[in-house]
Amino acid sequence: MTKQIDDLSRYYRYELVHGDHADFIAYQRNLGDGVWQTYSTWMIPGANGD
């Protein structure tokens, strides 16, 4: 089971990106040669009163 997860991690990843008023999670796929393509993003809004 662990080997399958390790194999998949070469092709897919989640990346957390911090912003001023919100954070974002990007789901990405490796296209090769170090190029990652974002397929989907989710926004995590900041708390009110920041």
All heavy atoms as atom14 arrays in JSON, in Angstrom:
{
  "sequence": "MTKQIDDLSRYYRYELVHGDHADFIAYQRNLGDGVWQTYSTWMIPGANGD",
  "atom14_mask": [
    [1, 1, 1, 1, 1, 1, 1, 1, 0, 0, 0, 0, 0, 0],
    [1, 1, 1, 1, 1, 1, 1, 0, 0, 0, 0, 0, 0, 0],
    [1, 1, 1, 1, 1, 1, 1, 1, 1, 0, 0, 0, 0, 0],
    [1, 1, 1, 1, 1, 1, 1, 1, 1, 0, 0, 0, 0, 0],
    [1, 1, 1, 1, 1, 1, 1, 1, 0, 0, 0, 0, 0, 0],
    [1, 1, 1, 1, 1, 1, 1, 1, 0, 0, 0, 0, 0, 0],
    [1, 1, 1, 1, 1, 1, 1, 1, 0, 0, 0, 0, 0, 0],
    [1, 1, 1, 1, 1, 1, 1, 1, 0, 0, 0, 0, 0, 0],
    [1, 1, 1, 1, 1, 1, 0, 0, 0, 0, 0, 0, 0, 0],
    [1, 1, 1, 1, 1, 1, 1, 1, 1, 1, 1, 0, 0, 0],
    [1, 1, 1, 1, 1, 1, 1, 1, 1, 1, 1, 1, 0, 0],
    [1, 1, 1, 1, 1, 1, 1, 1, 1, 1, 1, 1, 0, 0],
    [1, 1, 1, 1, 1, 1, 1, 1, 1, 1, 1, 0, 0, 0],
    [1, 1, 1, 1, 1, 1, 1, 1, 1, 1, 1, 1, 0, 0],
    [1, 1, 1, 1, 1, 1, 1, 1, 1, 0, 0, 0, 0, 0],
    [1, 1, 1, 1, 1, 1, 1, 1, 0, 0, 0, 0, 0, 0],
    [1, 1, 1, 1, 1, 1, 1, 0, 0, 0, 0, 0, 0, 0],
    [1, 1, 1, 1, 1, 1, 1, 1, 1, 1, 0, 0, 0, 0],
    [1, 1, 1, 1, 0, 0, 0, 0, 0, 0, 0, 0, 0, 0],
    [1, 1, 1, 1, 1, 1, 1, 1, 0, 0, 0, 0, 0, 0],
    [1, 1, 1, 1, 1, 1, 1, 1, 1, 1, 0, 0, 0, 0],
    [1, 1, 1, 1, 1, 0, 0, 0, 0, 0, 0, 0, 0, 0],
    [1, 1, 1, 1, 1, 1, 1, 1, 0, 0, 0, 0, 0, 0],
    [1, 1, 1, 1, 1, 1, 1, 1, 1, 1, 1, 0, 0, 0],
    [1, 1, 1, 1, 1, 1, 1, 1, 0, 0, 0, 0, 0, 0],
    [1, 1, 1, 1, 1, 0, 0, 0, 0, 0, 0, 0, 0, 0],
    [1, 1, 1, 1, 1, 1, 1, 1, 1, 1, 1, 1, 0, 0],
    [1, 1, 1, 1, 1, 1, 1, 1, 1, 0, 0, 0, 0, 0],
    [1, 1, 1, 1, 1, 1, 1, 1, 1, 1, 1, 0, 0, 0],
    [1, 1, 1, 1, 1, 1, 1, 1, 0, 0, 0, 0, 0, 0],
    [1, 1, 1, 1, 1, 1, 1, 1, 0, 0, 0, 0, 0, 0],
    [1, 1, 1, 1, 0, 0, 0, 0, 0, 0, 0, 0, 0, 0],
    [1, 1, 1, 1, 1, 1, 1, 1, 0, 0, 0, 0, 0, 0],
    [1, 1, 1, 1, 0, 0, 0, 0, 0, 0, 0, 0, 0, 0],
    [1, 1, 1, 1, 1, 1, 1, 0, 0, 0, 0, 0, 0, 0],
    [1, 1, 1, 1, 1, 1, 1, 1, 1, 1, 1, 1, 1, 1],
    [1, 1, 1, 1, 1, 1, 1, 1, 1, 0, 0, 0, 0, 0],
    [1, 1, 1, 1, 1, 1, 1, 0, 0, 0, 0, 0, 0, 0],
    [1, 1, 1, 1, 1, 1, 1, 1, 1, 1, 1, 1, 0, 0],
    [1, 1, 1, 1, 1, 1, 0, 0, 0, 0, 0, 0, 0, 0],
    [1, 1, 1, 1, 1, 1, 1, 0, 0, 0, 0, 0, 0, 0],
    [1, 1, 1, 1, 1, 1, 1, 1, 1, 1, 1, 1, 1, 1],
    [1, 1, 1, 1, 1, 1, 1, 1, 0, 0, 0, 0, 0, 0],
    [1, 1, 1, 1, 1, 1, 1, 1, 0, 0, 0, 0, 0, 0],
    [1, 1, 1, 1, 1, 1, 1, 0, 0, 0, 0, 0, 0, 0],
    [1, 1, 1, 1, 0, 0, 0, 0, 0, 0, 0, 0, 0, 0],
    [1, 1, 1, 1, 1, 0, 0, 0, 0, 0, 0, 0, 0, 0],
    [1, 1, 1, 1, 1, 1, 1, 1, 0, 0, 0, 0, 0, 0],
    [1, 1, 1, 1, 0, 0, 0, 0, 0, 0, 0, 0, 0, 0],
    [1, 1, 1, 1, 1, 1, 1, 1, 0, 0, 0, 0, 0, 0]
  ],
  "atom14_positions": [
    [[0.82, -1.21, 0.0], [0.0, 0.0, 0.0], [0.86, 1.26, 0.0], [0.58, 2.19, -0.72], [-0.93, -0.03, 1.21], [-1.84, 1.15, 1.29], [-3.32, 0.84, 0.36], [-4.39, 2.0, 1.11], [0.0, 0.0, 0.0], [0.0, 0.0, 0.0], [0.0, 0.0, 0.0], [0.0, 0.0, 0.0], [0.0, 0.0, 0.0], [0.0, 0.0, 0.0]],
    [[1.92, 1.28, 0.78], [2.78, 2.46, 0.84], [3.44, 2.72, -0.51], [3.55, 3.86, -0.93], [3.85, 2.3, 1.94], [3.19, 2.09, 3.17], [4.72, 3.53, 2.02], [0.0, 0.0, 0.0], [0.0, 0.0, 0.0], [0.0, 0.0, 0.0], [0.0, 0.0, 0.0], [0.0, 0.0, 0.0], [0.0, 0.0, 0.0], [0.0, 0.0, 0.0]],
    [[3.87, 1.67, -1.2], [4.5, 1.85, -2.51], [3.55, 2.53, -3.48], [3.96, 3.41, -4.23], [4.97, 0.52, -3.06], [5.69, 0.69, -4.4], [6.3, -0.59, -4.88], [6.99, -0.52, -6.19], [7.09, 0.68, -6.9], [0.0, 0.0, 0.0], [0.0, 0.0, 0.0], [0.0, 0.0, 0.0], [0.0, 0.0, 0.0], [0.0, 0.0, 0.0]],
    [[2.28, 2.15, -3.48], [1.32, 2.78, -4.37], [1.2, 4.27, -4.05], [1.15, 5.09, -4.96], [-0.04, 2.12, -4.24], [-0.09, 0.73, -4.82], [-1.43, 0.07, -4.6], [-2.19, 0.45, -3.71], [-1.72, -0.94, -5.39], [0.0, 0.0, 0.0], [0.0, 0.0, 0.0], [0.0, 0.0, 0.0], [0.0, 0.0, 0.0], [0.0, 0.0, 0.0]],
    [[1.17, 4.63, -2.8], [1.07, 6.04, -2.41], [2.33, 6.78, -2.86], [2.26, 7.88, -3.4], [0.86, 6.17, -0.89], [-0.53, 5.65, -0.53], [1.01, 7.61, -0.44], [-0.78, 5.52, 0.96], [0.0, 0.0, 0.0], [0.0, 0.0, 0.0], [0.0, 0.0, 0.0], [0.0, 0.0, 0.0], [0.0, 0.0, 0.0], [0.0, 0.0, 0.0]],
    [[3.5, 6.16, -2.66], [4.75, 6.79, -3.09], [4.77, 6.98, -4.6], [5.22, 8.01, -5.1], [5.96, 5.95, -2.66], [6.19, 5.99, -1.16], [5.64, 6.9, -0.49], [6.89, 5.1, -0.66], [0.0, 0.0, 0.0], [0.0, 0.0, 0.0], [0.0, 0.0, 0.0], [0.0, 0.0, 0.0], [0.0, 0.0, 0.0], [0.0, 0.0, 0.0]],
    [[4.3, 6.0, -5.35], [4.26, 6.11, -6.81], [3.33, 7.24, -7.23], [3.65, 8.01, -8.14], [3.8, 4.8, -7.44], [4.87, 3.71, -7.37], [6.05, 4.05, -7.13], [4.51, 2.54, -7.54], [0.0, 0.0, 0.0], [0.0, 0.0, 0.0], [0.0, 0.0, 0.0], [0.0, 0.0, 0.0], [0.0, 0.0, 0.0], [0.0, 0.0, 0.0]],
    [[2.17, 7.37, -6.61], [1.22, 8.42, -6.96], [1.75, 9.8, -6.62], [1.45, 10.78, -7.3], [-0.12, 8.19, -6.25], [-0.97, 7.05, -6.8], [-2.22, 6.87, -5.94], [-1.35, 7.29, -8.24], [0.0, 0.0, 0.0], [0.0, 0.0, 0.0], [0.0, 0.0, 0.0], [0.0, 0.0, 0.0], [0.0, 0.0, 0.0], [0.0, 0.0, 0.0]],
    [[2.57, 9.9, -5.55], [3.07, 11.22, -5.14], [4.01, 11.82, -6.18], [4.27, 13.01, -6.17], [3.75, 11.14, -3.78], [4.95, 10.4, -3.86], [0.0, 0.0, 0.0], [0.0, 0.0, 0.0], [0.0, 0.0, 0.0], [0.0, 0.0, 0.0], [0.0, 0.0, 0.0], [0.0, 0.0, 0.0], [0.0, 0.0, 0.0], [0.0, 0.0, 0.0]],
    [[4.52, 11.02, -7.11], [5.34, 11.55, -8.19], [4.5, 12.25, -9.25], [5.0, 13.05, -10.02], [6.14, 10.43, -8.85], [7.22, 9.88, -7.98], [8.01, 8.85, -8.76], [8.25, 7.74, -7.85], [8.44, 6.5, -8.19], [8.43, 6.17, -9.46], [8.66, 5.57, -7.3], [0.0, 0.0, 0.0], [0.0, 0.0, 0.0], [0.0, 0.0, 0.0]],
    [[3.22, 11.92, -9.29], [2.35, 12.42, -10.34], [1.31, 13.44, -9.87], [0.83, 14.24, -10.66], [1.62, 11.26, -11.02], [2.59, 10.25, -11.59], [2.78, 9.02, -10.97], [3.33, 10.53, -12.73], [3.67, 8.09, -11.48], [4.23, 9.6, -13.25], [4.39, 8.39, -12.62], [5.28, 7.48, -13.11], [0.0, 0.0, 0.0], [0.0, 0.0, 0.0]],
    [[0.94, 13.39, -8.59], [-0.09, 14.28, -8.06], [0.38, 14.88, -6.74], [1.12, 14.25, -6.0], [-1.4, 13.52, -7.79], [-1.99, 12.91, -9.03], [-1.74, 11.59, -9.36], [-2.79, 13.67, -9.87], [-2.27, 11.03, -10.51], [-3.33, 13.12, -11.02], [-3.07, 11.8, -11.34], [-3.59, 11.26, -12.47], [0.0, 0.0, 0.0], [0.0, 0.0, 0.0]],
    [[-0.07, 16.1, -6.45], [0.26, 16.72, -5.17], [-0.77, 17.78, -4.82], [-1.51, 18.28, -5.68], [1.65, 17.34, -5.19], [1.74, 18.62, -6.01], [3.12, 19.2, -5.97], [3.19, 20.44, -6.74], [4.31, 21.08, -6.99], [5.46, 20.61, -6.54], [4.29, 22.2, -7.69], [0.0, 0.0, 0.0], [0.0, 0.0, 0.0], [0.0, 0.0, 0.0]],
    [[-0.83, 18.08, -3.54], [-1.6, 19.21, -3.03], [-0.6, 20.25, -2.55], [0.4, 19.92, -1.92], [-2.48, 18.79, -1.85], [-3.62, 17.89, -2.25], [-3.5, 16.51, -2.18], [-4.81, 18.43, -2.7], [-4.54, 15.69, -2.55], [-5.86, 17.62, -3.07], [-5.72, 16.24, -2.99], [-6.75, 15.44, -3.36], [0.0, 0.0, 0.0], [0.0, 0.0, 0.0]],
    [[-0.86, 21.51, -2.85], [0.04, 22.58, -2.44], [-0.76, 23.63, -1.68], [-1.82, 24.06, -2.14], [0.7, 23.21, -3.67], [1.71, 24.28, -3.32], [2.41, 24.83, -4.55], [1.98, 24.57, -5.67], [3.4, 25.54, -4.36], [0.0, 0.0, 0.0], [0.0, 0.0, 0.0], [0.0, 0.0, 0.0], [0.0, 0.0, 0.0], [0.0, 0.0, 0.0]],
    [[-0.26, 24.03, -0.52], [-0.9, 25.07, 0.28], [-0.22, 26.39, -0.03], [1.01, 26.51, 0.04], [-0.77, 24.75, 1.77], [-1.34, 25.78, 2.73], [-2.85, 25.95, 2.52], [-1.05, 25.38, 4.17], [0.0, 0.0, 0.0], [0.0, 0.0, 0.0], [0.0, 0.0, 0.0], [0.0, 0.0, 0.0], [0.0, 0.0, 0.0], [0.0, 0.0, 0.0]],
    [[-1.02, 27.39, -0.43], [-0.5, 28.71, -0.78], [-1.13, 29.73, 0.16], [-2.35, 29.8, 0.28], [-0.85, 29.07, -2.24], [-0.31, 30.43, -2.61], [-0.33, 28.0, -3.19], [0.0, 0.0, 0.0], [0.0, 0.0, 0.0], [0.0, 0.0, 0.0], [0.0, 0.0, 0.0], [0.0, 0.0, 0.0], [0.0, 0.0, 0.0], [0.0, 0.0, 0.0]],
    [[-0.28, 30.51, 0.84], [-0.76, 31.52, 1.78], [-0.96, 32.85, 1.07], [-0.1, 33.29, 0.31], [0.24, 31.71, 2.93], [0.43, 30.49, 3.76], [-0.51, 30.08, 4.67], [1.43, 29.58, 3.8], [-0.08, 28.97, 5.26], [1.09, 28.64, 4.74], [0.0, 0.0, 0.0], [0.0, 0.0, 0.0], [0.0, 0.0, 0.0], [0.0, 0.0, 0.0]],
    [[-2.1, 33.49, 1.33], [-2.39, 34.82, 0.8], [-2.62, 35.79, 1.94], [-2.63, 35.4, 3.11], [0.0, 0.0, 0.0], [0.0, 0.0, 0.0], [0.0, 0.0, 0.0], [0.0, 0.0, 0.0], [0.0, 0.0, 0.0], [0.0, 0.0, 0.0], [0.0, 0.0, 0.0], [0.0, 0.0, 0.0], [0.0, 0.0, 0.0], [0.0, 0.0, 0.0]],
    [[-2.81, 37.06, 1.62], [-3.03, 38.08, 2.65], [-4.35, 37.9, 3.38], [-4.43, 38.08, 4.59], [-2.98, 39.48, 2.04], [-1.57, 39.86, 1.6], [-0.6, 39.3, 2.17], [-1.45, 40.7, 0.7], [0.0, 0.0, 0.0], [0.0, 0.0, 0.0], [0.0, 0.0, 0.0], [0.0, 0.0, 0.0], [0.0, 0.0, 0.0], [0.0, 0.0, 0.0]],
    [[-5.41, 37.56, 2.66], [-6.74, 37.48, 3.25], [-7.34, 36.07, 3.2], [-8.45, 35.86, 3.7], [-7.68, 38.46, 2.56], [-7.21, 39.87, 2.67], [-7.27, 40.59, 3.85], [-6.63, 40.69, 1.77], [-6.77, 41.78, 3.66], [-6.37, 41.88, 2.39], [0.0, 0.0, 0.0], [0.0, 0.0, 0.0], [0.0, 0.0, 0.0], [0.0, 0.0, 0.0]],
    [[-6.64, 35.15, 2.57], [-7.14, 33.77, 2.47], [-5.97, 32.86, 2.12], [-4.94, 33.3, 1.63], [-8.22, 33.68, 1.41], [0.0, 0.0, 0.0], [0.0, 0.0, 0.0], [0.0, 0.0, 0.0], [0.0, 0.0, 0.0], [0.0, 0.0, 0.0], [0.0, 0.0, 0.0], [0.0, 0.0, 0.0], [0.0, 0.0, 0.0], [0.0, 0.0, 0.0]],
    [[-6.16, 31.58, 2.39], [-5.2, 30.56, 1.98], [-5.86, 29.71, 0.9], [-7.08, 29.63, 0.81], [-4.79, 29.68, 3.16], [-4.04, 30.45, 4.22], [-3.35, 31.43, 3.87], [-4.13, 30.07, 5.4], [0.0, 0.0, 0.0], [0.0, 0.0, 0.0], [0.0, 0.0, 0.0], [0.0, 0.0, 0.0], [0.0, 0.0, 0.0], [0.0, 0.0, 0.0]],
    [[-5.05, 29.08, 0.08], [-5.56, 28.28, -1.02], [-4.89, 26.91, -1.03], [-3.71, 26.8, -0.71], [-5.29, 28.96, -2.36], [-5.97, 30.29, -2.5], [-5.36, 31.45, -2.04], [-7.22, 30.38, -3.06], [-5.99, 32.68, -2.15], [-7.86, 31.6, -3.18], [-7.23, 32.75, -2.72], [0.0, 0.0, 0.0], [0.0, 0.0, 0.0], [0.0, 0.0, 0.0]],
    [[-5.63, 25.9, -1.41], [-5.08, 24.57, -1.64], [-5.23, 24.29, -3.13], [-6.31, 24.44, -3.7], [-5.83, 23.49, -0.82], [-5.66, 23.76, 0.67], [-5.32, 22.1, -1.21], [-6.46, 22.84, 1.55], [0.0, 0.0, 0.0], [0.0, 0.0, 0.0], [0.0, 0.0, 0.0], [0.0, 0.0, 0.0], [0.0, 0.0, 0.0], [0.0, 0.0, 0.0]],
    [[-4.12, 23.91, -3.76], [-4.13, 23.62, -5.19], [-3.86, 22.13, -5.39], [-2.91, 21.59, -4.81], [-3.06, 24.44, -5.9], [0.0, 0.0, 0.0], [0.0, 0.0, 0.0], [0.0, 0.0, 0.0], [0.0, 0.0, 0.0], [0.0, 0.0, 0.0], [0.0, 0.0, 0.0], [0.0, 0.0, 0.0], [0.0, 0.0, 0.0], [0.0, 0.0, 0.0]],
    [[-4.67, 21.47, -6.19], [-4.48, 20.07, -6.57], [-3.78, 20.07, -7.92], [-4.28, 20.65, -8.89], [-5.83, 19.36, -6.66], [-5.74, 17.94, -7.11], [-5.11, 16.97, -6.33], [-6.29, 17.53, -8.31], [-5.03, 15.65, -6.74], [-6.23, 16.22, -8.73], [-5.59, 15.28, -7.94], [-5.51, 13.98, -8.35], [0.0, 0.0, 0.0], [0.0, 0.0, 0.0]],
    [[-2.59, 19.46, -7.98], [-1.77, 19.56, -9.18], [-1.33, 18.19, -9.69], [-1.2, 17.25, -8.92], [-0.52, 20.41, -8.89], [-0.86, 21.8, -8.43], [0.35, 22.59, -8.01], [1.31, 22.03, -7.5], [0.32, 23.89, -8.23], [0.0, 0.0, 0.0], [0.0, 0.0, 0.0], [0.0, 0.0, 0.0], [0.0, 0.0, 0.0], [0.0, 0.0, 0.0]],
    [[-1.07, 18.13, -10.99], [-0.58, 16.91, -11.64], [0.75, 17.22, -12.33], [0.91, 18.26, -12.96], [-1.58, 16.43, -12.68], [-1.12, 15.17, -13.36], [-2.19, 14.63, -14.28], [-1.67, 13.4, -14.88], [-1.96, 13.0, -16.09], [-2.77, 13.7, -16.85], [-1.44, 11.89, -16.56], [0.0, 0.0, 0.0], [0.0, 0.0, 0.0], [0.0, 0.0, 0.0]],
    [[1.68, 16.29, -12.21], [3.0, 16.45, -12.83], [2.91, 16.12, -14.31], [2.52, 15.02, -14.69], [4.0, 15.51, -12.14], [5.42, 15.76, -12.57], [5.68, 16.44, -13.54], [6.35, 15.21, -11.82], [0.0, 0.0, 0.0], [0.0, 0.0, 0.0], [0.0, 0.0, 0.0], [0.0, 0.0, 0.0], [0.0, 0.0, 0.0], [0.0, 0.0, 0.0]],
    [[3.29, 17.09, -15.14], [3.28, 16.88, -16.59], [4.64, 16.43, -17.12], [4.78, 16.16, -18.3], [2.87, 18.18, -17.3], [1.47, 18.69, -16.98], [1.21, 20.0, -17.7], [0.41, 17.67, -17.32], [0.0, 0.0, 0.0], [0.0, 0.0, 0.0], [0.0, 0.0, 0.0], [0.0, 0.0, 0.0], [0.0, 0.0, 0.0], [0.0, 0.0, 0.0]],
    [[5.62, 16.35, -16.24], [6.97, 15.96, -16.64], [7.88, 17.16, -16.73], [7.43, 18.3, -16.8], [0.0, 0.0, 0.0], [0.0, 0.0, 0.0], [0.0, 0.0, 0.0], [0.0, 0.0, 0.0], [0.0, 0.0, 0.0], [0.0, 0.0, 0.0], [0.0, 0.0, 0.0], [0.0, 0.0, 0.0], [0.0, 0.0, 0.0], [0.0, 0.0, 0.0]],
    [[9.17, 16.9, -16.71], [10.19, 17.96, -16.8], [10.03, 19.02, -15.73], [10.32, 20.2, -15.96], [10.21, 18.62, -18.18], [10.65, 17.65, -19.28], [11.45, 16.75, -18.97], [10.2, 17.81, -20.42], [0.0, 0.0, 0.0], [0.0, 0.0, 0.0], [0.0, 0.0, 0.0], [0.0, 0.0, 0.0], [0.0, 0.0, 0.0], [0.0, 0.0, 0.0]],
    [[9.51, 18.64, -14.56], [9.35, 19.6, -13.46], [8.16, 20.54, -13.6], [8.04, 21.51, -12.86], [0.0, 0.0, 0.0], [0.0, 0.0, 0.0], [0.0, 0.0, 0.0], [0.0, 0.0, 0.0], [0.0, 0.0, 0.0], [0.0, 0.0, 0.0], [0.0, 0.0, 0.0], [0.0, 0.0, 0.0], [0.0, 0.0, 0.0], [0.0, 0.0, 0.0]],
    [[7.28, 20.3, -14.56], [6.12, 21.16, -14.8], [4.9, 20.56, -14.1], [4.57, 19.4, -14.29], [5.84, 21.3, -16.31], [4.59, 22.14, -16.55], [7.03, 21.91, -17.02], [0.0, 0.0, 0.0], [0.0, 0.0, 0.0], [0.0, 0.0, 0.0], [0.0, 0.0, 0.0], [0.0, 0.0, 0.0], [0.0, 0.0, 0.0], [0.0, 0.0, 0.0]],
    [[4.24, 21.37, -13.27], [3.04, 20.95, -12.55], [1.87, 21.79, -13.06], [1.95, 23.0, -13.16], [3.2, 21.16, -11.05], [4.18, 20.2, -10.45], [5.52, 20.38, -10.34], [3.89, 18.93, -9.88], [6.09, 19.29, -9.74], [5.11, 18.39, -9.45], [2.72, 18.21, -9.7], [5.19, 17.14, -8.84], [2.81, 16.97, -9.09], [4.02, 16.44, -8.67]],
    [[0.75, 21.12, -13.37], [-0.45, 21.8, -13.83], [-1.5, 21.75, -12.73], [-1.78, 20.69, -12.18], [-1.01, 21.14, -15.08], [-2.27, 21.83, -15.6], [-2.81, 21.17, -16.86], [-2.45, 20.04, -17.2], [-3.69, 21.87, -17.54], [0.0, 0.0, 0.0], [0.0, 0.0, 0.0], [0.0, 0.0, 0.0], [0.0, 0.0, 0.0], [0.0, 0.0, 0.0]],
    [[-2.09, 22.91, -12.41], [-3.14, 22.98, -11.4], [-4.47, 22.59, -12.04], [-4.87, 23.14, -13.05], [-3.23, 24.4, -10.82], [-1.99, 24.72, -10.21], [-4.35, 24.51, -9.79], [0.0, 0.0, 0.0], [0.0, 0.0, 0.0], [0.0, 0.0, 0.0], [0.0, 0.0, 0.0], [0.0, 0.0, 0.0], [0.0, 0.0, 0.0], [0.0, 0.0, 0.0]],
    [[-5.13, 21.61, -11.41], [-6.44, 21.16, -11.89], [-7.58, 21.77, -11.1], [-8.66, 21.96, -11.62], [-6.52, 19.63, -11.8], [-5.9, 18.95, -12.99], [-4.56, 18.59, -12.99], [-6.64, 18.71, -14.13], [-3.99, 17.99, -14.08], [-6.07, 18.1, -15.23], [-4.74, 17.74, -15.2], [-4.17, 17.16, -16.29], [0.0, 0.0, 0.0], [0.0, 0.0, 0.0]],
    [[-7.34, 22.04, -9.83], [-8.42, 22.55, -9.0], [-7.81, 23.33, -7.83], [-6.7, 23.04, -7.4], [-9.24, 21.37, -8.46], [-10.33, 21.83, -7.72], [0.0, 0.0, 0.0], [0.0, 0.0, 0.0], [0.0, 0.0, 0.0], [0.0, 0.0, 0.0], [0.0, 0.0, 0.0], [0.0, 0.0, 0.0], [0.0, 0.0, 0.0], [0.0, 0.0, 0.0]],
    [[-8.54, 24.33, -7.36], [-8.11, 25.09, -6.18], [-9.29, 25.27, -5.24], [-10.45, 25.32, -5.66], [-7.57, 26.49, -6.54], [-8.56, 27.2, -7.27], [-6.29, 26.41, -7.35], [0.0, 0.0, 0.0], [0.0, 0.0, 0.0], [0.0, 0.0, 0.0], [0.0, 0.0, 0.0], [0.0, 0.0, 0.0], [0.0, 0.0, 0.0], [0.0, 0.0, 0.0]],
    [[-8.99, 25.34, -3.96], [-9.98, 25.6, -2.93], [-9.5, 26.77, -2.09], [-8.32, 26.87, -1.77], [-10.15, 24.39, -2.0], [-10.68, 23.18, -2.69], [-11.99, 22.85, -2.86], [-9.94, 22.14, -3.29], [-12.09, 21.66, -3.53], [-10.84, 21.2, -3.81], [-8.57, 21.89, -3.47], [-10.44, 20.05, -4.47], [-8.16, 20.74, -4.13], [-9.08, 19.85, -4.62]],
    [[-10.41, 27.68, -1.75], [-10.06, 28.83, -0.93], [-10.45, 28.58, 0.51], [-11.56, 28.08, 0.79], [-10.77, 30.08, -1.43], [-10.39, 31.32, -0.63], [-11.2, 32.82, -1.2], [-12.83, 32.57, -0.54], [0.0, 0.0, 0.0], [0.0, 0.0, 0.0], [0.0, 0.0, 0.0], [0.0, 0.0, 0.0], [0.0, 0.0, 0.0], [0.0, 0.0, 0.0]],
    [[-9.57, 28.92, 1.42], [-9.84, 28.89, 2.86], [-9.83, 30.33, 3.33], [-8.76, 30.94, 3.47], [-8.77, 28.07, 3.61], [-8.65, 26.67, 3.0], [-9.09, 28.02, 5.1], [-7.44, 25.92, 3.48], [0.0, 0.0, 0.0], [0.0, 0.0, 0.0], [0.0, 0.0, 0.0], [0.0, 0.0, 0.0], [0.0, 0.0, 0.0], [0.0, 0.0, 0.0]],
    [[-11.0, 30.95, 3.53], [-11.04, 32.36, 3.9], [-10.39, 32.62, 5.26], [-10.41, 31.75, 6.15], [-12.53, 32.71, 3.94], [-13.27, 31.49, 3.59], [-12.32, 30.35, 3.45], [0.0, 0.0, 0.0], [0.0, 0.0, 0.0], [0.0, 0.0, 0.0], [0.0, 0.0, 0.0], [0.0, 0.0, 0.0], [0.0, 0.0, 0.0], [0.0, 0.0, 0.0]],
    [[-9.83, 33.81, 5.41], [-9.28, 34.21, 6.7], [-10.39, 34.54, 7.68], [-11.54, 34.78, 7.29], [0.0, 0.0, 0.0], [0.0, 0.0, 0.0], [0.0, 0.0, 0.0], [0.0, 0.0, 0.0], [0.0, 0.0, 0.0], [0.0, 0.0, 0.0], [0.0, 0.0, 0.0], [0.0, 0.0, 0.0], [0.0, 0.0, 0.0], [0.0, 0.0, 0.0]],
    [[-10.07, 34.55, 8.95], [-11.06, 34.88, 9.99], [-11.44, 36.35, 9.89], [-10.63, 37.19, 9.49], [-10.49, 34.58, 11.35], [0.0, 0.0, 0.0], [0.0, 0.0, 0.0], [0.0, 0.0, 0.0], [0.0, 0.0, 0.0], [0.0, 0.0, 0.0], [0.0, 0.0, 0.0], [0.0, 0.0, 0.0], [0.0, 0.0, 0.0], [0.0, 0.0, 0.0]],
    [[-12.67, 36.68, 10.23], [-13.11, 38.08, 10.24], [-12.34, 38.86, 11.3], [-12.02, 38.34, 12.35], [-14.62, 38.17, 10.55], [-15.43, 37.65, 9.4], [-14.98, 37.61, 8.25], [-16.65, 37.24, 9.68], [0.0, 0.0, 0.0], [0.0, 0.0, 0.0], [0.0, 0.0, 0.0], [0.0, 0.0, 0.0], [0.0, 0.0, 0.0], [0.0, 0.0, 0.0]],
    [[-12.05, 40.11, 10.99], [-11.36, 40.95, 11.95], [-9.85, 40.9, 11.85], [-9.15, 41.34, 12.73], [0.0, 0.0, 0.0], [0.0, 0.0, 0.0], [0.0, 0.0, 0.0], [0.0, 0.0, 0.0], [0.0, 0.0, 0.0], [0.0, 0.0, 0.0], [0.0, 0.0, 0.0], [0.0, 0.0, 0.0], [0.0, 0.0, 0.0], [0.0, 0.0, 0.0]],
    [[-9.34, 40.33, 10.75], [-7.88, 40.29, 10.57], [-7.34, 41.67, 10.33], [-7.88, 42.49, 9.71], [-7.5, 39.4, 9.38], [-7.63, 37.92, 9.74], [-7.73, 37.61, 10.92], [-7.65, 37.1, 8.79], [0.0, 0.0, 0.0], [0.0, 0.0, 0.0], [0.0, 0.0, 0.0], [0.0, 0.0, 0.0], [0.0, 0.0, 0.0], [0.0, 0.0, 0.0]]
  ]
}
